[in-house]
Amino acid sequence: MCSRTRSRTTGRPGRPRSVEADAAILEATRAALVDLGWSKLTMGDVATRAGVAKTTLYRRWGNKNELVVDAVAVLFDELELPDLGSLQADIENVVLQFAELLQRPETKTALMAVVAESTRDAPLRERIRTSIVDRQKRLVLEGRQRAQARGELPTDRNPATIDATDDLIFDVIAGAVVHRALVSAEPVDEQWVQRLCALLVGGLGAAAAQG
C-alpha cells in the first residue's frame, strides 16, 4: 500500500502517527466491512482486528464514516496511468485496472456502503469527494498533459475550460465503469473498454476541433 496515501489520511492533533498502525487499521476496516457489513461494523471491532486501542482509532478518525472512506480511498490510490504511447491505450489500461479493483470484495462492499450512506449524510458526501474523487482526478490531469505533449490533444490555456473538461472526463469514465460493474453487473472486459475509450477519445477530438 503506497506510503503517500497513508500520509495524506486526515488525522487529529497529538502524537506523531504510526504508518504501520494506519495500514493495519485501514486493512482491518475493509475486512470488517466484508465480514459484517456497514450496519454491524463498529470502531471497537476494527480496533480489535487491527490490534490497537480504541482510543488510537479515535485519535485518527472521528467516526466510522471517516474511517471507511479512508479505507476505500487508499485502494483507489493504487491506480496508475502507464505511458503506452497513445491516449486511448493509456485510458484503456487504467479503466481495466479500475474495473479489476471494483471486483475485489473489500472495494465493492466498502464503496457501495459509503455511497449508500452518503445519500443522507452531507459531510460523508464531502469526504468522499475530497478523499476519493478529487484525488483520483490526478489520473485525468496526467493523461491530458501526456496527450498534449504527444500532440494528440491541443493545449488549452483557459483554466476554467481545462477544469470543466477534466471533471467531465472523470465523470464519464467513473460513472460508466461503476454503473456497468456494480449496478448492471455486466463484465467490464477488453472489448467493452475499447468501445468506451474509442467513444471518449473521439469525443475529445471533436471537441478540440470545435474549440
KAHU-V706150 format. One line per field, one symbol per residue. phi: phi as a letter, one per 30 degrees, with the letter a starting at -180 (. if undefined). burial: I if it has 9 or more other ideal C-beta (glycine too) atoms within 8 Angstrom, else O. A space follows every 10 residues. Layout:
# KAHU-V706150
phi=???
burial=???
This chain:
# KAHU-V706150
phi=.ddddddcdd bcdkdedcdd dedddddddd dddddciddc dbddddeddd ibdddddddc bdadeddddd ddeddddddb cdccjadddd dedddddddd ddddeddedd dddddddddb bdddeddddd dcdddddedd eddddddddd idbddccced dddddddded dddddddddd dccdhcdccd dddddddddd dddddddddd d
burial=IOOOIIOOIO OOOOOOOOIO IIIIIIIIII IIIIOOOIOO IOIOIIIOII OIOIOIIIII IOOIIIIIII IIIIIIIIIO IOOOOOIIII IIIIIIIIIO IIOIOIIIII IIIIIOIIOO IOOIIOIIII IIIOIIIOII IIIIOIIIOO OOIOOOOOOO IIOOIIIOII OIIIOIIIII IIOOOOOIOO OIIIOIIIOI IOOIIOIIOO O
